[in-house]
Amino acid sequence: MAQTPNILLITTDQQRWDTIHARGNTHIYTPHLNWLCDTGIWYSRAYSECPVCMPARATIMTGLPGYLHGSVDNDDGEPIRGRPTTPSVLTARGYETRGQGKMHFHPMRKKFGFETMEISLDYYRGRSLSSPGEVGLQHGLGQNEMEPAIGSVDSNRTLTRWVVDRSVDFLDTRDRERPFFLWSSFSKPHPPFDPSLRFWELYRDAQMPEVVLGDWSADPAGIHPSLAEPTWKLNNAQRFSPSQIQQIRRAYYACITEVDYALGRLFAELRERGLLHNTMIVFASDHGEMLGDHNLGAKSLFLEPAAHVPLIIRPPGEDDNDPRRGTVCNQIVGLQDILPTVLNAAGCGEQIPPDVPGIDLLAAAAAEGAVTGAHGRQQFFGQCAHRFMHLNGDWKYLYSAAGGHRMLFNLAQDPMERDDLAGEEPQRCESMHAELVAALGETPGGAPYFGSAAVEGSAPGAAPVLEDVRRFHAWPGFHSNPSETDLLH
């Protein structure tokens, strides 16, 4: 009889899908993410249903997209409270469960099913007590700003390294007679882009990919306010010169490499403890980062750099003959699929809540080639505040209820979204919009915009003009250190 598997969930924060060397980005060093790709399954079309931190993490915990759990913006309600979660089901089934790193729950320290949990704030509190002056975030940058910086502590004393050190400590101190579920949650490469010096040095003179510009984005002044709003509020990416964007990308890549090298230690510890043969590893990011593409920065958008995320599953075992190793699944999948995948792997699929719409990712990979049916999906929806996405095969339709702005892309022909086809394909826009309204109209997230309960004027009107956003609503992410928040990166 097969042994109940351990499950290691690894997440990064704000990592784009196109930042892994093994999947085609030859500008970046990611040896251990490469190893996951080489020995696991890469999901080439994985999306965040709400590409900001809190709603995305609530989706990982509950299996519900933001428009169903009701949180479609950061710090928007308590989307996890009262619902079964991945750790609560596993704890009840006999797993030892641990949350390590950035959780971004509300309330901040509520465990929502984890037996033990240490959040990012615990790193800052501990460092401030044991080594005053030797703690991260001493450079003064806020946690949304894009300007690059060198980390203020040695690489062995960073929050990134702490997540791995404490994860390894859990492996050492856990109950060896119980399977474990460990969520190792990294805060990088979320801004500030402040890698440790030795990782910055790896990229000091490296040539980075050039920014992507489209027919709709080459002139920052012509970008619709509903798309530019996150950039205006968080980092003003449109101000940077091409050479500055190169520096920013070097720092961002260095932060990813710093996480990757730390993962090398965690994977080594798993192997040396004889745990690889019975541990399923799931790697994902909560959302991506525009990083200057289309003259935009930050997240919150359903454009590919912000919504398309890396997702890898390495099944248990060390058998290189496993046919799943080194494969690619091209199904459309999302963060909502992590809960059913994990619970099925743990042998408690019957505990998947009936309102969870997700699919089993391992089953989807096994059924690769199917477009619809039990293990695949043709259509996929997302909502972030007033912004909506509808994926239907290769077509992506974007809609903003703030101003009624529409965009349409054919991802098969235009994967970088350079050509907005909304003006050329009005009928397709209309049909995809109708399907979007039918799917989300009565959901907690979509109802205020589309539902029968929506009243005249309840949806936002035109997005604020540039000057208003800059003057009254900018939030660079300033936090003191330590601050009573789980938002320290």
Helices and strands as residue ranges (DSSP letters): E 6-13, G 21-23, H 31-39, E 41-47, H 53-62, H 66-69, H 86-92, E 96-101, E 116-118, H 120-130, G 155-157, H 159-173, E 180-189, H 197-203, G 220-222, H 225-234, G 237-239, H 242-272, G 276-278, E 279-285, G 293-295, H 304-307, E 311-314, E 327-334, G 335-337, H 338-345, G 349-351, H 361-366, E 379-384, E 387-392, E 395-400, E 405-410, H 426-440, H 447-450, H 466-472
